[in-house]
Amino acid sequence: MTNATLTHRLAQRDDLDALKALMDAAISENLKAFLDADKIASSRAIMGLDTQLIDDGTYFIVQADGQMAGCGGWSRRATMYGGDQTPGRSAALLDPTKDAARIRAMYTHPQHTRKGIGRLIILLCEEAAKAEGFTKVELVATLSGEPLYRACGFEAYEKFVDERGGTAVPLLRMRKTLT
Ligand SMILES: CC(C)(COP(=O)(O)OP(=O)(O)OC[C@H]1O[C@@H](n2cnc3c(N)ncnc32)[C@H](O)[C@@H]1OP(=O)(O)O)[C@@H](O)C(=O)NCCC(=O)NCCS
């Protein structure tokens, strides 16, 4: 099998339908190895598309041989995780001299996992956050995301559960200092 050629660009509002389909497939398939069906159903309440990231110009799409294969982004705003439908979001701007930029909403289409797409998006996010003066990044990881973030140098510092979708979903706070 030849390696796919990966290219990237910023997401735009025109991409919304394709992004939703990609995220839906990633949640349905990629979480199966980590969570049972009830927890996957519950995860949908706290995962998914955050259009603020697209409007902020901080959300990337990676294409494999020209086809949308993964997405993910970063944020200079306070919300830690969740989609447009998730309660408790805050658009407050972070202070790069004190706060950690957020890594947000990482999804790879199940047909394109383990090709380095997640790793590429993390790199793009870190470079963009550094360019705005941030010296650290943090995120809330699903169990599916944890191996990627560890491979990218993040360390875990707090476990918790989110029950807002009905069944408790295990999550992990992780952080990294940018060098
Ligand atoms: C998390 C996710 C985005 C990873 O995307 P990906 O494009 O497959 O990740 P990469 O190919 O860049 O993986 C880089 C490294 O991370 C680690 N890794 C990634 N997925 C892994 C898995 N399922 N099991 C073990 N290690 C994994 C490996 O070290 C991998 O390197 P390797 O393939 O050379 O061994 C994808 O699995 C996904 O869509 N999950 C469902 C949605 C989700 O939970 N997102 C996270 C929200 S916090």
The ligand as an SDF file (V2000), in Angstrom:
LIG
                    3D

 48 50  0  0  0  0  0  0  0  0999 V2000
   -8.0360   10.2980   18.0140 C   0  0  0  0  0  0  0  0  0  0  0  0
   -7.9830   10.2750   16.4800 C   0  0  0  0  0  0  0  0  0  0  0  0
   -8.3080   11.6870   15.9610 C   0  0  0  0  0  0  0  0  0  0  0  0
   -6.5520    9.8290   16.0670 C   0  0  0  0  0  0  0  0  0  0  0  0
   -6.3690   10.1210   14.7310 O   0  0  0  0  0  0  0  0  0  0  0  0
   -5.2770    9.4270   13.7540 P   0  0  0  0  0  0  0  0  0  0  0  0
   -5.2350   10.2880   12.5370 O   0  0  0  0  0  0  0  0  0  0  0  0
   -5.5990    7.9950   13.5500 O   0  0  0  0  0  0  0  0  0  0  0  0
   -3.9180    9.5470   14.5770 O   0  0  0  0  0  0  0  0  0  0  0  0
   -2.4110    9.3860   13.9800 P   0  0  0  0  0  0  0  0  0  0  0  0
   -2.4120    8.4580   12.8140 O   0  0  0  0  0  0  0  0  0  0  0  0
   -1.8250   10.7390   13.7720 O   0  0  0  0  0  0  0  0  0  0  0  0
   -1.6800    8.6770   15.2150 O   0  0  0  0  0  0  0  0  0  0  0  0
   -0.4130    9.1480   15.7060 C   0  0  0  0  0  0  0  0  0  0  0  0
    0.0300    8.2380   16.8320 C   0  0  0  0  0  0  0  0  0  0  0  0
   -0.9240    8.2770   17.9120 O   0  0  0  0  0  0  0  0  0  0  0  0
   -1.0430    6.9630   18.4980 C   0  0  0  0  0  0  0  0  0  0  0  0
   -2.3880    6.4250   18.2180 N   0  0  0  0  0  0  0  0  0  0  0  0
   -3.3550    6.9970   17.4720 C   0  0  0  0  0  0  0  0  0  0  0  0
   -4.4710    6.2400   17.4840 N   0  0  0  0  0  0  0  0  0  0  0  0
   -4.2060    5.1620   18.2540 C   0  0  0  0  0  0  0  0  0  0  0  0
   -4.9630    4.0170   18.6440 C   0  0  0  0  0  0  0  0  0  0  0  0
   -6.2380    3.8360   18.2560 N   0  0  0  0  0  0  0  0  0  0  0  0
   -4.3640    3.0880   19.4190 N   0  0  0  0  0  0  0  0  0  0  0  0
   -3.0990    3.2550   19.8480 C   0  0  0  0  0  0  0  0  0  0  0  0
   -2.3040    4.3230   19.4990 N   0  0  0  0  0  0  0  0  0  0  0  0
   -2.8700    5.2680   18.7220 C   0  0  0  0  0  0  0  0  0  0  0  0
    0.0310    6.1190   17.8280 C   0  0  0  0  0  0  0  0  0  0  0  0
    1.2410    6.2890   18.5610 O   0  0  0  0  0  0  0  0  0  0  0  0
    0.1340    6.7740   16.4570 C   0  0  0  0  0  0  0  0  0  0  0  0
    1.3610    6.5330   15.8140 O   0  0  0  0  0  0  0  0  0  0  0  0
    1.5610    5.1690   14.9640 P   0  0  0  0  0  0  0  0  0  0  0  0
    0.3350    4.9820   14.1080 O   0  0  0  0  0  0  0  0  0  0  0  0
    2.8080    5.4510   14.1740 O   0  0  0  0  0  0  0  0  0  0  0  0
    1.7140    4.0720   15.9770 O   0  0  0  0  0  0  0  0  0  0  0  0
   -9.0110    9.2640   15.8880 C   0  0  0  0  0  0  0  0  0  0  0  0
   -8.7950    7.9860   16.4510 O   0  0  0  0  0  0  0  0  0  0  0  0
  -10.4720    9.6240   16.1220 C   0  0  0  0  0  0  0  0  0  0  0  0
  -11.1160   10.1970   15.2420 O   0  0  0  0  0  0  0  0  0  0  0  0
  -11.0860    9.2350   17.2820 N   0  0  0  0  0  0  0  0  0  0  0  0
  -12.5100    9.4700   17.5420 C   0  0  0  0  0  0  0  0  0  0  0  0
  -12.7890   10.9140   17.8650 C   0  0  0  0  0  0  0  0  0  0  0  0
  -12.0830   11.3140   19.1390 C   0  0  0  0  0  0  0  0  0  0  0  0
  -12.2780   10.7170   20.2040 O   0  0  0  0  0  0  0  0  0  0  0  0
  -11.2620   12.3660   19.0390 N   0  0  0  0  0  0  0  0  0  0  0  0
  -10.5140   12.8760   20.1620 C   0  0  0  0  0  0  0  0  0  0  0  0
  -11.2760   13.9030   20.8410 C   0  0  0  0  0  0  0  0  0  0  0  0
  -10.4040   14.4620   22.3100 S   0  0  0  0  0  0  0  0  0  0  0  0
  1  2  1  0
  2  3  1  0
  2  4  1  0
  2 36  1  0
  4  5  1  0
  5  6  1  0
  6  7  2  0
  6  8  1  0
  6  9  1  0
  9 10  1  0
 10 11  2  0
 10 12  1  0
 10 13  1  0
 13 14  1  0
 14 15  1  0
 15 16  1  0
 15 30  1  0
 16 17  1  0
 17 18  1  0
 17 28  1  0
 18 19  1  0
 18 27  1  0
 19 20  2  0
 20 21  1  0
 21 22  1  0
 21 27  2  0
 22 23  1  0
 22 24  2  0
 24 25  1  0
 25 26  2  0
 26 27  1  0
 28 29  1  0
 28 30  1  0
 30 31  1  0
 31 32  1  0
 32 33  2  0
 32 34  1  0
 32 35  1  0
 36 37  1  0
 36 38  1  0
 38 39  2  0
 38 40  1  0
 40 41  1  0
 41 42  1  0
 42 43  1  0
 43 44  2  0
 43 45  1  0
 45 46  1  0
 46 47  1  0
 47 48  1  0
M  END
$$$$
